[in-house]
Amino acid sequence: MLAAFLAACGGGAAKEPALDTLSAEQIFKRGEFTLEEDKDTEGAIRYFAEVERLYPYSDWARRALIMQAFTYHKAKEYEDARQAAQRFLDFYPGDEDAAYAKYLLALSYYDQIDEVGRDQGLTFQALQALREVIEEYPDSEYARSAILKFDLAFDHLAAKEMEIGRFYLKKGHYTAAINRFRVVVQDFQTTTHTAEALHRLVESYLALGLTDEAQTAGAILGYNYKSSPFYQDSYKLLTSRGLEPKVKGDGWLAKVYRQMIKGEWL
């Protein structure tokens, strides 16, 4: 099969002809074959790069550049993938594949977010790049996927705040824990972590003897997540101390509750 392919491109099976004797299309197709049949990403990238070098202003060079970005990403060489995608956007900003190049650039950040403990700088970069896909190419086929991944990356940031907050709570550093859970409640309200953050606020405030804040956190939790196990736990914790979920005082949680009642929260 390989011999036939090489022969069709103008060469033999024994020895590959010099690439500068082949057309842009022939070199490009060798790159595709190497990627799809041989699963050789390094070899495929070499062919695509040669198309760009030997035929820099051709349509095949444009196609080879987006394939370089795709192949680098497939090989998990994310920095190279970003550079190739950005070059495509710089050279062909109005091309029909520009949306895909922008999406690949965003993926090169997103696909490195594989665990909560990883540096959150990548998550912020992924969010920014995904937002650009959504805003610049809202009607593209990549916008819907970008929205989904944006939500997952956003949830990832909240998960990191929760992880640190639980650590502080376990160590008895209640004020530090509250600061982390507050970030989740105020800045990550649409994530899956909000109910637990409110429950942990009940625990933390009760540990500090701040009953008004604990009751208010319980009230918000009950208003939004009454069927949640976290609300059941908070309710038991409050009632065991003769308290109830109820908005009290004029702290930041009371303000959140008022915003929520007006439809400005969740």
N, C-alpha and C positions, 0 to 999 in steps of 0.2 A: 504493500500500500504506500509506504513511504517512497519507494523507488519510483512508483508511478507518479506520485505527487511531484517529486523533484524533477522528473522528466517533463511533466506538464509545465513546470515553471521555467524550463529551459536548461536543466542541469541533469547530472547523472547521480546514481545512488552512491557511487564510490567516492566522489569528491564534489563538494559543493562549489559552484562557480563563484567568482568574486561578486559581491553584492552590487558593486557599481556597474556591473554588466546587465543587471536585471532592472525591470521597470518598477516603479513605485508600487503598483498593484501586486506584482509578483512577490516583492519583499514583504508587503503587508500580509498577504495570504500565508506566507511562510510563518509569520508571527502568529497569526490565528491558529494555524495547524500545530505549531509548537506548543501553544497554550492549551488548546482543546484536546489534542490527541496525545501529545507527549507529557502534558501537565508540567511543562518546564517554564516557570514564570520568568526566570532569569534569561533564558534563551529568547523567549518571546519579547521581553523588554528590549533586548539587543536589536532585534529586527525592527521593532516599532521606532526605536531611536534612530536607526539607520535611514528609515523612510524620511524622517524629519530632517536629518542631516543632508541626505542626497537630493531630496526634492522639497526644499523648505517652503515653497509657496504653492504647493499643490493641494488639491482636495484630500489626497491620500495622507499628506502630512498632518492635516487637521484631524483626520480620523485616527491616525497613529498616535497623536498626542493624547486624545481622550482614552485610547486603549492603554497607553502607558499608565495613566492615572488609575484605570480600572485594574490593571495587572499588578501594579505596586500595592494597591489595597488588598487584592486577593492574596498577595504574598505577605501581608501584614507588615509591609514596610510603609508605615503610616506617614512619616515625615516626607518621604519621596512622593507618596500619593498626593499629599497636600500641595507640594511644589508643582507637580505636573498639572493638577487640577487648576491651580491658580494661574499657571502659565496659559492654559487653555482660555481661562476667563479674560486674561489680559489681552490675548491675541484675537479672540473670537467672542467678544462680549454679547453680540447679538445673534449668535448661532443658535440653532434649535437644540443643540446639545449643551448649551450653557447651564440650563437648569440641572442637568445630570452632573455636570462638573461641580457645580455648587453643592449638590447633594453628596457627591463623593467626598468633597472637602469636609463637609459636616460629619459624614460617617467616619472619616479618619480620626476625628476626635471621639465621637460617640462610641466606637467599637473598642476604645481603650478603657472605657468605664466598666470594668468587669467585677469590681468589688468595692464595698463601702469604704474600705481603708485606703483606697488609692487617693493620690493628690487631687483635691477638688478643683484645682485650676483647670484640669482637662474638662471637667463637667461644665464649668462656666463657659469655656471656649466652645464646647459642643452646643450648649444652649444658644449662644450668640450665632453660631453658624447655621443651626437649624432654624432659628428665627428668620435669618436672611433668606433661606429657601422659601419659607412660608410667606414672607412679605413680598419678595421680589418675583416669585413664580407661583402665585396662589392658584392658578388654573392648571399647573403642570401635574403630571402623574406622581410626582415626588412629594408634593405638598402634604398629601394625606399621611404618608409614611413619616414625613418630618414632624407633623403635629403629634403623632403617636410617640415618636422617639423623644420629642421635646417634653411631653408629659412624664415619660419614664425617667428622663434625666433630671427633671425638676423633683420628682419623687426621690431620686437618689440623693439629692442635696438634703432633703428633709430627713432621710434615713441617717445621714451622717450627723446631723444635729441631734437626732434622737439617741444615737449611739453614744455620743459624748455626754449628753444629758443624763442618760441612765448610769453612766460611769460615775459622774459626780454625785448623783443621788445615792448610789450604792456606797460611796465613800463618805456620805454625810455632808457633802459640800452643797447644801441646799440652795444657797443664793446663786451659785454658779450653774446648778442644774436648772433652776427657774429661768435663768437668762437663755439657756438653750431651748427649753420647751416654749418659751415666749416667742422666739424666732419662728418656730414651726407654726404656732397658732396665728401669728400676725402675717408672716410672709409666705407660708406654704399651706394655706387653708384648704386648697383643693386637692392636696395629696392624701394618701391613705394613712398618714401618720397623725392626723389632727386629733382623732379621738383619744389615742394613747397619750398624746402630749397634754391634753386637758386633764386626763386622769393623773398623770404624773405631777401636774401642777397642784391638784388636790392633795396628793401625798406630800409634796414638798412644802406647801403652805401650812398644812396641818403640823408638820414636823417643826416648823418655826413658830407655831402658835398663832398664825395669821388666819383666823377663821373666816373673816369676811371674804378674803380672796379665795380661800378654799371652797366656800359655799357658792361663790359666783362662778368659779371654774366648773363646779358640779352642775350648776344651772345651765350653762352653755352646753355642756356635754349632754345633758338630758334633753335640751331643746333640739339638738341636731342629731344625736346618736342614742336615742332612748333604748333601742333594741341591742345596743352594743354591750358586750361583756364588760368593757371598760366602764360604762355607765353603772352597771350593776355593782361592780367593785367599788366605785366611788360612792355610790348610794349607801352601801353597807358601811363603808369607812366613815362617812359623815354621820349617819344615824347612830352608829355605835358610840359616838361622842355627843349625842343629843342635838345634833345639827341636821340641817336639811339643805338640799340644793336650792339656793335662793340668791338672787342678785342683791348684794349688799355693798355699801360704800360707794366711792367714786374713783376707784383705781382704774388701771388700764383695762382690766377684764370687764369691768362694768361698762366702759366705753365700747368695748367690742360687742357686748351684749346689746347695747342700744343701737349700734350700727346694724347688727344682725336683725333686729326686729324691724328696722327700716328697710331691710332687703339689701343692705350694703355689704353684707358678710355672708359667705356661703350662698 
